Amino acid sequence: MTEERKAALMFKALGDENRITILKMLASGEKCACVILENMNITQPTLSHHMKILCDSGLVRARKDGKWMHYSIDEQGFESVKSILNNLMEVSPDNKQEKCC
């Protein structure tokens, strides 16, 4: 996967208010899907969709325990987001503004 594709998946995951709410819940520790669902005004299929996007992006880890899914923040994923943002914001002294026309 290219760095650009990885960044796009992460920012897609961060681009929805429900997913931001889920990430805030997970910031305090691992949560069962049922606990997340109780605290949100969404259906179970909608939660599954959001969790798939968060897991595919690398920001959240999933762990199955019997019939229950447990989710937690993937700290490496968030370090990647920080690194991507830092790289995007980095201005090289060699990058002189080119004149157009």
C-alpha positions in Angstrom: 0.0 0.0 0.0 1.4 3.4 -0.9 1.9 6.1 1.7 -0.8 8.2 -0.1 -3.3 5.4 0.0 -2.6 4.8 3.7 -3.1 8.5 4.4 -6.3 8.6 2.4 -7.8 5.7 4.4 -6.8 7.3 7.7 -8.2 10.7 6.8 -11.4 9.1 5.5 -11.8 7.4 8.9 -11.3 10.7 10.7 -13.7 12.5 8.4 -17.0 11.4 10.0 -18.4 12.7 13.3 -19.6 9.2 14.4 -16.2 7.8 14.0 -14.7 10.7 15.9 -17.2 9.9 18.7 -16.1 6.3 18.7 -12.5 7.2 18.8 -13.1 9.4 21.8 -14.9 6.5 23.6 -12.0 4.2 22.8 -9.5 6.8 24.2 -10.4 5.6 27.7 -9.7 2.0 26.9 -11.0 -1.1 25.1 -14.7 -1.3 24.6 -17.1 -4.0 23.5 -19.2 -3.2 20.4 -22.3 -3.4 22.6 -21.0 -0.7 24.9 -20.2 1.6 21.9 -23.6 0.9 20.4 -25.4 1.8 23.7 -23.8 5.2 23.7 -24.6 6.1 20.1 -27.8 6.7 18.2 -27.0 4.3 15.3 -27.9 0.8 14.3 -25.7 -2.3 14.7 -25.1 -2.5 10.9 -24.1 1.2 10.9 -21.7 0.6 13.8 -20.2 -2.4 11.9 -19.6 -0.2 8.9 -17.9 2.5 11.0 -15.7 -0.1 12.8 -14.6 -1.6 9.5 -13.5 1.7 8.2 -11.6 2.5 11.5 -10.0 -1.0 11.5 -9.1 -0.9 7.8 -7.4 2.5 8.4 -5.2 1.1 11.1 -6.5 3.5 13.8 -8.4 0.8 15.7 -7.7 -2.8 16.5 -10.5 -5.5 16.8 -10.4 -8.5 19.1 -13.0 -11.2 19.1 -14.0 -12.8 22.4 -16.6 -15.5 21.9 -19.4 -13.8 20.0 -18.4 -10.3 21.1 -16.1 -7.9 19.4 -13.8 -5.6 21.4 -12.2 -2.5 20.0 -9.2 -0.4 21.1 -7.1 2.4 19.7 -4.1 1.3 17.7 -1.3 3.6 18.9 0.9 2.9 15.9 -1.9 4.1 13.7 -2.1 7.4 15.4 1.7 7.8 15.3 1.4 7.2 11.5 -1.3 10.0 11.3 1.1 12.4 13.2 4.0 11.4 10.9 1.9 11.9 7.8 0.7 15.4 9.0 4.3 16.4 9.9 5.5 15.3 6.4 2.7 17.2 4.7 3.5 20.3 6.6 7.2 20.1 6.2 8.7 22.8 4.0 12.0 22.1 2.5 14.4 25.0 2.0 15.1 23.6 -1.5 11.4 24.2 -2.4 11.5 27.6 -3.9 8.3 28.9 -5.1 8.2 28.4 -8.8 6.9 31.2 -11.0 4.1 30.3 -13.3 3.5 31.8 -16.7 
